[in-house]
Amino acid sequence: MKSAYDVILKPVISEQSMDMAATKKYTFKVASDANRTEVKKAVEEIFGVSVKKVNIVNCDGKLKRMGRTSGMTPAYKKAIVTVSEDSKEIEFFQGL
């Protein structure tokens, strides 16, 4: 059994994710083997909110070059979590 902190790795801080936070949609980088149910339970346990919906996106790695050498950035999975209207907001995103 994975703990909630093994499923939710870190929040995604970008301009688009901060705009979505105003409508109670929060973006997190999650474990690559996590599914929607695990993400929902983890967010509810960590932040004490009621989750309405979870969308999961697989992000492929990008090709990067340093001179002649080329390589790939690592692939990752991110989850866009929609919190219900009657639930409180996630405090982590308020101070940013």
Disulfide bonds with the S-S distance in Angstrom:
none
